[in-house]
Structure formats: structure tokens, C-alpha cells
Amino acid sequence: MIDFELAPEAKAKIEEAHEIAQNLFRPVSRYYDEHEHEEPQELIDTMWEKRGKGLMTGLGMTGALMVEELCWGDAGLYLASPGPGLGGAAVFSAGTQEQWGRFLARFNEGKPKWGAMAMTEPGCGSDTSAITATAVKDGDNWVINGEKIFVTFGHRALDLSDGIIVVWASVDKSAGRAGMKSFVVEAKTPGCRVEKLEKKLGIRASDTATVVFDNCRVPFNNILGKAEVKSRTEGFKGAMATFDATRPIVAAQALGVSKAALDMLKDELDKQGIKIRYDVPRSKQTAIERDYMEMEANYRAAKWLMVRAVWMMENKLPNALESSMSKAKAGRAATLITQRAVELMGPLGYSRKKLFEKFMRDAKINDIFEGTGQINTLIVARRVLDFTREQLK
Amino acid sequence: MISFSPSEEQQMIVNTVRQFATDVMRKKYRDCDEASEIPADIIDAAWELGLAVSCIPEEFGGAGWEHSALTGTFLAEELAWGDLALAMHILSPSLAIIPILEMGTAEQKKKYLPPLCAGKFTAATAAFIEPRYNFDTNDFGTVAKKNGGYVLNGEKCYVPLAADADFMLVYAKEGNKNQCFIVDKGAKGLTIGEREKNMGIRALATYELALKDCNLPKDSRLGGDKGCDFNRLANLSRVALASMAIGVARGALEFSRDYARERHAFGEPIGSRQAIAFMIADMAIEVDAARMLNWEAAWKLDRKEDATREACLAKMYADNMVMMVTDYGVQVMGGHGYVRENPVELWFRNGRGFTTFTGMATV
């Protein structure tokens, strides 16, 4: 039966996340936007403590909707909060039980820790088959060399905690995608260092690092998945399967920022005594009413596409198409909604005294990371047309 | 618990209607459009499926299925996927059935529902829209005044099957509230005009009509003394039309998808180029997006909650979506999309109508 009602326990968790967003994130939102690279230590400690008490519940429905709430508070601060992150997600989906114990147990004990994923390089982003980083087997070790950029949580995972970073490297360049494997590198491993922290348009509280691997040695069994290179692209498919699970989460982040802009806009309109008359014909509506309805409809449509993708994953239904749909739609919707909110508020929207301009800057990343809007549209197109990557480049 | 799985009943309706749409509607819709006429055998075949009357209780001659707006969205989407004009014709009895079923008095149900289940398609309809650019459901130009009974004055348009219907519902403003009145065929003061000629839905017979001092008996007001819940009826209609827009758009998406796979240019399928492939992807995303919004609105209506906001958002979104998707459908096919040998130009014409189709269907 089609149902849009959340389970009561999910509702309670989402409410809890909203309170954290309201009371912990929002009050320091502007400060950490204006003080890039400063650690929001109190927030980190609180979030770590809440995590220990079972705040976050993974990548399922409740988790996704909690992410939306936290990003309603502040998308940058959500991306500063400690936890296993994308690196952890990769270990969880492609690792063995032994690896779960060795790499993931740390996220449930001791001081705050972060997990990161290193895929993008200076010379390649969406085209991950062009990765130049290498991993060479040497006795009982892998020796990793290469440079990774745009690593979210890279600095916090490696320098500020005993975290992990999952790095993608080729074990056999002649094998193309099939030679692409992922390796777990623990913090303080010699030969692995953060070289640069990016200064960004938005989500400034989130650290985005350049990580250099210079003859970095890790134990042989730090490889995720099988070491042998098959003619098929099995290893790479592991990464893509992780994306099927994480893309709706990025959509949820986009939706959180969108909802923040919508709610704040609604408050301002209420103050001016402007009500949205939903059932008035278009020819009689004001431009603001038309814009608001378009923004709200886009938000809700994108939200249910995200919820559907997560629901499919939870029900073990293949969701590569729906997951990419939700990411493409949410990224686009967030871009539209936050920019329109700035426009509608005029100088108030553009001013740094209010948060509208920040929402617009924060929202944009969601149309870029975890696959740009275009890459996700390409994935949707291939699935709908039933074309391979060779048939539709 | 969140779920996007249709019920068994909904899935059965989808399967049955899709089969009918494929085997019957899709074979004949072009001829119907060209001739502005629907052969009786199509209507009879649709009648056999019992679509419009299934929710009428058994005591009045129906199948007694539970009335559900959500189930109705599946039915309307599949029928409109077959053809919009045929879908509106087939579902037109619902325009009378649903309001009477939900809000009619016991006498009104007893009088008007059984004849509609009488073994063959029986036309019944509703007069909702008025012929002006700024038509507004919050300000009907058709006015009802109490005078012992009621007297109606005003003009309506886009009334499906008005010439054939034994009775129709007429929406009007009474005081500062919207009400609905049951008007029997041949009522004095009711003049049914010429059949309308429109850009799309050409196979559907629609009419303008005028009400001039049309006197109605006291018991003609839907719901009697209580009157009707107009907002709910308007929302049920919005959800129905949004479903139909989604059905039309899905047809255009599937057709241009197949064309983009088969049509070759520069040595490969045109769908192998991102310029075309991205249009197809956007069509697919937007069709699904509109359906999500519409399901939510219908789901809320089934819970008997006020869904004005959700239904208005879903309708607005679907109106925009169907125009964009059918336009892309023509564009993907280029000149082949413009000729009447292919269906997309028809869907494009039908798609444009949705912003004006208010109250022309319900679920």
C-alpha cells in the first residue's frame, strides 16, 4: 500500500535531529561560515557524544530524513560532524567482517573520528577511469602513490583524529576500470599527508583536503574486495553500488538547505502579511505566489523522489536509476530554490546579515559532489534508453 | 510506514487498463481525433471493464469497491496514456458519481446512481468551467439564488457529453459559498450550445451551455441542507487531471525514448548524443516527480484530510510538466514529430489544454 506516513519512531528521531539543527547548528551557523578552517569543537564533541548514544541510524530512511533536518540547520556543520562518512560506507558495503572490526569499531569508542573517501584527482573528477594513483603489491604490503583532491573530511580524518581514508588507486593500469581498487589507509600511516585545505564558495565548515600518498605502505588486507584483476569491472562496480546508497543522502542534504530557504522565506512573507493562495488561478496570482509554489512543488517532488530511492534500497530493490534521478532532481531543485529565495528577498537576500545568501552558496555543492547533475542525468539517460556507456558517452 | 508499492487491487487495475489502452485505445485514437468522434464499440468495451461505476455500492447496482482517490490516479493515468479524449469520455460518469456518492443525500443517491449502472454506458456529466480567461473557482460567475427552490444563472463551457447526459451537476456560487446543483435534462432555462471545437481532445464532445433563470426544485442542491464540500470536490478533480497529465506525458516519454533508440543520424542512434539523451532523462525525471506529488495529494484525500495545498501543487506541477515533456516529445522527433502520422503532435496539443481543464475529470 502506498503510504506517505513515517513510522512513529522515525518521526521522533527526525524531530530530535531538527532540535539539534535549531539549537546547536543555527546559532553558530554564520560564525563558522565566516571563520573557515576554525574547528567547531563544542559542536563536534556534542555530536560525537550523541552519536555514541545512537543518534544516527545509518543510511536508511530515518537516517536520510535526519540528514535533511541537520542540513536544514547548517549543511557545512553537518559535514563537520564526526562519523564514518563515505569512507565508512565503502568499508561497510565492500569490506569483510574482519575489516569492519578493524576499521569501523573506532567510530563507536573514544574521541571523535572521521572517515573520508579519496577518489578525485587533479586530472580527473567524474571520469574515475582516468585515475592515476597506483597501488603496487610489495611483499605483505601495498605501496600507494598519487595525489587526491577534494577529499571531504580528509584533514579531520587524518590530522585531527584516528580516522580512516578510503583511497582509490589502480593496481594494473593496462586493465582500465577493472584495475581500480580501494584501500583503507589509517590516520598516521607514514607516507600519507594532507597538503592543502580548500577555500570554498560554501559549506565552509566542512574541510576539503588535498591528500598526497608518497610511498604510503598499508597491509595487504587493507584492500576492499578482491585483489585479483578480472576482465570485468567488478571492483569499480563496488564503488558505484556505494553511490546508489549515498546519492539519495546527498539529495537529502540538498533538500535540507532548500527547506531552510523555503521556511525562512515563508517567515518573511508572513511578517509582511503575504499569504500563498494555492487555489487561485495562475492569472490572478502574484509573481511571489507563483514563484513560491514553484519552489515548494520542486522541493516536495524532489523530496519524495529521494524517499522513494531510499525506500527501494531498504527493500533491496535495484535503485541505480531512482537514486540518480533523486540526486539530479534535488541538486537542481536546491539550486533553483535557494537562488530564487535570494532574489525574492532583494537586498535582504543578498546581505550577509541574513542566511539566504549562505543557503544559496551551501546548496550549490549538492549539484556537484557525488556526481554532478550532468553525470547523474547521464546515468538516468543510459538507464531509460537502455544504452551502455559505449552507446551513450 | 512509507511505501511506494501499489496494492494488489491497484496493480490489477493498472494491468487491466493498460491492456485495454494498448489493444483498443492506442489502435483507434488517431481516427477518433481526425473524425472528432468516438465509435460506440470503444465505449462499450470500456464499459465492460466497469471502471467508472465500480465504486458505486452494490445496493445501487455498482460493484461496491471502496472509493479511493489514490486508486483513481492509477486508473486515470493508464486511461490517459491510452488517449486523453477517450479517457475523459470513459470517465465522464464519475463527474456525477463521485460527488453524489460522497456528498449526496440518500434520495439523491437512490435516484441518480442506479440508472448509471444500467448495463450500458450512460452519459452523465458536470458543468464546471466558465468561458473567460480569468475563470476562478473562488469566484464562479454562475450564481444560484434561493427562491423556495433555486434559480441558476450563468454560462459554462467544456461540459463533456452535455447533449447526451440525462442529468448534470452544475457548480455555482450561492451567497459566498460554492455549491453544486443537479440539473435534469431538458430543464427549463438550460440551453446547450454548439459542440465546441478545440485544439486538442477533439474526439471528446464538449459543449458550452447557458443557464437563464433556470428554476430547480428544492432538493436539487447536492447534499440537501448540508450542501457539499466544494474544496474536496475541487481537489479530487485536480488529482484526476494531474494523473491524466502524467499519463499523457508518460506516453510521450516512451515514444520518444523508442524513437531515439531507433532513429540513426551520423552513424549512430540519436539517443547516443547527449543533446537528445538528456532531454529523455529530464522527461523521465519530471514524469516521476509529478507522480510523487500527485500520489501524496491523493493519499491525503483518502485520509479525508484537507489536501488543497498538495493538490494545487500537484496540479500546477503536472500542468507544467506535461507541456515540457510533450514539447520535448515533438522536438526529439523533429519533423517526424510535427506530422500527424505520429502521435506526439496530438499529445502536445492535448498537453497544452491541462491548464484550462478544470473540473473536467474526477477520481
Boltz contact constraints between the chains, C-beta under 6 A:
constraints:
  - contact:
      token1: [A, 1]
      token2: [B, 7]
      max_distance: 6.0
  - contact:
      token1: [A, 2]
      token2: [B, 295]
      max_distance: 6.0
  - contact:
      token1: [A, 3]
      token2: [B, 1]
      max_distance: 6.0
  - contact:
      token1: [A, 3]
      token2: [B, 3]
      max_distance: 6.0
  - contact:
      token1: [A, 4]
      token2: [B, 296]
      max_distance: 6.0
  - contact:
      token1: [A, 4]
      token2: [B, 299]
      max_distance: 6.0
  - contact:
      token1: [A, 7]
      token2: [B, 1]
      max_distance: 6.0
  - contact:
      token1: [A, 278]
      token2: [B, 308]
      max_distance: 6.0
  - contact:
      token1: [A, 278]
      token2: [B, 309]
      max_distance: 6.0
  - contact:
      token1: [A, 278]
      token2: [B, 312]
      max_distance: 6.0
  - contact:
      token1: [A, 279]
      token2: [B, 308]
      max_distance: 6.0
  - contact:
      token1: [A, 279]
      token2: [B, 312]
      max_distance: 6.0
  - contact:
      token1: [A, 281]
      token2: [B, 136]
      max_distance: 6.0
  - contact:
      token1: [A, 283]
      token2: [B, 134]
      max_distance: 6.0
  - contact:
      token1: [A, 284]
      token2: [B, 136]
      max_distance: 6.0
  - contact:
      token1: [A, 293]
      token2: [B, 316]
      max_distance: 6.0
  - contact:
      token1: [A, 297]
      token2: [B, 313]
      max_distance: 6.0
  - contact:
      token1: [A, 297]
      token2: [B, 317]
      max_distance: 6.0
  - contact:
      token1: [A, 300]
      token2: [B, 293]
      max_distance: 6.0
  - contact:
      token1: [A, 301]
      token2: [B, 289]
      max_distance: 6.0
  - contact:
      token1: [A, 301]
      token2: [B, 292]
      max_distance: 6.0
  - contact:
      token1: [A, 301]
      token2: [B, 293]
      max_distance: 6.0
  - contact:
      token1: [A, 304]
      token2: [B, 292]
      max_distance: 6.0
  - contact:
      token1: [A, 305]
      token2: [B, 289]
      max_distance: 6.0
  - contact:
      token1: [A, 305]
      token2: [B, 292]
      max_distance: 6.0
  - contact:
      token1: [A, 308]
      token2: [B, 4]
      max_distance: 6.0
  - contact:
      token1: [A, 311]
      token2: [B, 2]
      max_distance: 6.0
  - contact:
      token1: [A, 311]
      token2: [B, 4]
      max_distance: 6.0
  - contact:
      token1: [A, 325]
      token2: [B, 285]
      max_distance: 6.0
  - contact:
      token1: [A, 329]
      token2: [B, 285]
      max_distance: 6.0
  - contact:
      token1: [A, 329]
      token2: [B, 289]
      max_distance: 6.0
  - contact:
      token1: [A, 377]
      token2: [B, 278]
      max_distance: 6.0
  - contact:
      token1: [A, 377]
      token2: [B, 281]
      max_distance: 6.0
  - contact:
      token1: [A, 380]
      token2: [B, 281]
      max_distance: 6.0
  - contact:
      token1: [A, 381]
      token2: [B, 277]
      max_distance: 6.0
  - contact:
      token1: [A, 381]
      token2: [B, 280]
      max_distance: 6.0
  - contact:
      token1: [A, 381]
      token2: [B, 281]
      max_distance: 6.0
  - contact:
      token1: [A, 384]
      token2: [B, 257]
      max_distance: 6.0
  - contact:
      token1: [A, 384]
      token2: [B, 280]
      max_distance: 6.0
  - contact:
      token1: [A, 384]
      token2: [B, 284]
      max_distance: 6.0
  - contact:
      token1: [A, 385]
      token2: [B, 261]
      max_distance: 6.0
  - contact:
      token1: [A, 385]
      token2: [B, 271]
      max_distance: 6.0
  - contact:
      token1: [A, 391]
      token2: [B, 272]
      max_distance: 6.0
  - contact:
      token1: [A, 392]
      token2: [B, 272]
      max_distance: 6.0
  - contact:
      token1: [A, 392]
      token2: [B, 277]
      max_distance: 6.0
